[in-house]
């Protein structure tokens, strides 16, 4: 393996170990001064972060875990000038008896030309788990637009909610029963009348 590729692999490993350290300073160690972080899908409403705002976000997330690890399931290195893509299992234990946290992500990691620094991480997360984190566990500054009781299926004009679907179903069943009774009465005209 050539020297730059070795540095790239080491830098990615240091980044992943930084997540597992639950130490913001260790996590930030391989990041360039102009580092940026973006969580996808964009529908989560999580704004891109610079190094400073990412550090604040990481501190909030780290504060809810007793332990945490990023376990790579696969790693693809695009080579110098390209990105490293990591498919990882995020595994941790939540504080306060919150239980085990399991999630998957795909991290697209851009490195400096020499492979020594992380310049950008674009992290594609399981949106259902991200919403669960936002609603149940995350600190107030988590950054997801659906934090708390504001569900992503919030009713808009003309949109059905789970409750309106139930009412529509009940109405439909009642209507079908009336039609069936009328039809049966029609068929039984000669017998009943």
N, C-alpha and C positions, 0 to 999 in steps of 0.2 A: 504494500500500500504506500502511495507516495506521501510526502511530508504534509502537503496541504490537506489531503483527504484525512490523514490522521488527526490533524488539528481540528478539522471540521467535526469529525466524530467525537473527539474529546470535548469540544465546546458544547455540542448537543447533549452529551452525557452530563456535563456540569450543569446545564440548564435543567434537565430532568431531575437530577439530584437536588438542585436548588428548590424545586417544588416540594420534594419530599422532606427537606430540612425544616420546613415551617419557619424559616428565617428569611425575612425580606432582604437583608443585606447579602445573604448567600445567594438568593434567587437573582438579585440584580448584578452580581459579580460579572457574569459573562456578557452583559448587555452594553451596547454602545451608548454614548451620551444622547444620540438622536433616536434611540429605540422607540418603536411604536408597537402597540398591541391592539388587535381587533377581534371581537368575538362575533362569530356568525352562527346561525343565519341572522341577517339584518333585521328580520321581523321581531327579534327579541328586543330591539331598540337599545342595545348596549353601544354607547358611543366609543369611537377609537380613543385610545389612551396614549399619552406620552410616558416617558419613563417615570416621572414623578407621580402622575395620577395612577399608573399601573402599580407603583409601590404602595400607594394608599389602598387600592383595591385588594392587592395581595395580602396586606396586613389585616384587612377586614375578613377575608376568606380564611386566612390562617388562624384567626382568633376563634373560629368555631370548630376546629379540629384538634383532637388529641394526637392523632397521627395521620399521615397522608403519604401516598406514593404515586408516582407516575410510572406505570409498568408498560414499556413499549411492546406492542404486539407485532409491529412491523416498522421498518425504517427504510426509506428510499432516499438516497443522496443523489441530487441532480448534478453534482460536481461543482467546481469553482464557478462562481457567477450565477449558480442556480440555487435552488432551495432544497432543504432537507424536509421531507414529509414524514411525520411520525404518527402512526395510529397507536393510541395509548389507552390503557385502562387506568382510570383515576380511582384509586381505592383508598378509603380512609375510615377513621372512627370519629364520629361526631362527639363533641363534648356534652356533658350533662346527660349521659345515657341515651343520646340521640341515635345510637346504633351505627351500623356499617353504612358507608356511602360508596356506591359503585356507579360509575359513569364511564362513558367512552368519549374520546375526542380525537380529532385529526388536527394536528398542528403543522402548519406550513411555516417553516422557519427559514428566514433569510439571514445569511451570514455575511460578514465582511469578506472582501476579496482574499485576505490572508487566512480566513477561517477562524480567527481568534475571538470575534465578537458577534453577538446576535444583534442584528439591526431591526428585525421585525418578526413578530409572531402573529399569524392569523390563525385563530383557533376556532374550528368548527365543532360545536358541541351538540349533544343530544338536547333538543329544545324542550322536550317534556321534563327531563331532569333539571335543566336550567330553570324552568318555571317552578318546579318543586323546590329547588334551592332558594329561589327568590321569595317564595311564599312562606316556607317553613323554617328556614335555617339562616339565611344570609343576613349580614348586617344591613343597616338602613341605606348605606351608600353603595349597595351592590351594583346598581346601574341598569337594572332590567326595567323596561317600561311597564311590565306587568307585576310589579312588586305588590305584595299584600293582597287586597281583595279585588283588584282590578283584573278580572280574568280576560284572556285573549279572545274568548267568545262573547265578550260584552255585547249586549244587544244593541244593534243599530236599527234604524228604520227598515222594516221589511225582513229583518233577520229573525229566525226562530231560535229560541232558547230551549234547553231540555224540558222546561215546564210547559212551554207553548206546544212542543211536539206531543207531549202527553195529552194535552187538551184536544189537539187536532185528532189524535188517534181515538180518543173517547168519543168525540163528536162523530167521526167517521164510522165507528162501530155502531153507535146509536142509530145513525142514518141507515146503515145497511140492515139493521134489525127491523126498522119501520118498513123499508122496501120489501124485505122478505115476508113480513106479515101481510102487507097489502097484496103481494103476489100470491101467497097461499090462500087468502080470502078470494081472490079472483078465480084461482083454480078450483076452489071448493064451492063456487056459486051454486052450482046445480045440486050439490049435496046438502049444503047448510041452508040455503034459502028456499 
